[in-house]
Every structure is written in structure tokens, then in C-alpha cells.
Amino acid sequence: MNPLTTIGIGLAFLTLAGCATRPAEDPRYARSDGWRPGRVAEVGAAGDIRRRSFRDCRVSSSEGSDGLLFASIWYRRTGGRMVRIAKLDPALDLHVGDLVYVNIESCAQPPEKRAG
């Protein structure tokens, strides 16, 4: 077999193997439970968040939104990046750029900080 062909096959195999593996996920934030790793894009009151989101917890909040903080969070999904707007836990100090886990299935679950 030609050495260039061997190298090409080896590189193709490594590329496919790299795409098929994901980092180990924290068992507390399982994908099957709706959790996704994300990054905070905005933090503010309900009316201050400017990004649009198909999954927006501001509209499902049963209580008044006065004094509540929300965050728009980028996360990856097949086909690109998505935005989730989630209600924040007042005890959690989140800032733009922070890495989090966000639950895309439940507005009752606030985002949680994750290690870099």
C-alpha cells in the first residue's frame, strides 16, 4: 500500500474517532434529563434580556417577574447553537461568559455553574 494512502486512512480514522467521543458528562447533569453545557450571554431582569429564544422561561414563570433575574444561555444542539432564557437562582452569582449547565426541558431547573 502506498505510504500516502496509509497516512490518509489513518488521519480519516482519527478524525472520525475524535468526532465520536465526547467528554465524560457530570452524572448530576445528564443529557437524558435535559441538561446541556452552555455559556451565559446576558444576565438581567426579564425586560432587559434582548436575545430571542424559542425556549424562554420568562413566559412560563407563574410568579411576577419583578426582582427576578434571567440569563440568556448559548448551548450546542445538532445543527448549530441555540439560546435558552432561564430563570436564575438568586443565590447563584452568574456573569456573562460563565460556563453553566442549562436544562432545556424544564424551566423549574435553574442553570448551574460548571467547571471550565
Secondary structure, 3 states (H helix, E strand, C coil): CCHHHHHHHHHHHHHHHHHHCCCCCCHHHCHHHCEEEEEEEEEECHHHCCCCCCEECCCCCCCCCCCCCEEEEEEEECCEEEEEEEECCCCCCCCCCCEEEEECCCCCCCCEECCC
